[in-house]
Amino acid sequence: MTYTFLPDLSSQLPDIPEDSIVSRTLFSDETTKVVLFGFAAGQELSEHTASRPAIIHFLEGEAELTLGEDVHQASAGAWAHMPPHLPHSILAKTRVVLLLTLL
């Protein structure tokens, strides 16, 4: 049996240059993909959808998270489950680190 253990998620992300979004896939198999994202302040992931359910967990920073027609203020500890095909977007107000899990 194999497993993945990461003692410090933030150490898995490279430096986040100004005006950039960086990502790193931490785990992927036939059912799950886990991606760590880092956003510089002011960066935006414009509205899009995913073909599979997803969970987003904010680890650091403050952002505006749009889920469908609803706009939420998200900060460290915020968590959301998104069904497939839900339009969503993220605007980083500060440096943001989040974990995306695609199911």
Order of alpha helices (4+ residues) and beta strands (2+ residues): beta-beta-beta-beta-beta-beta-beta-beta-beta
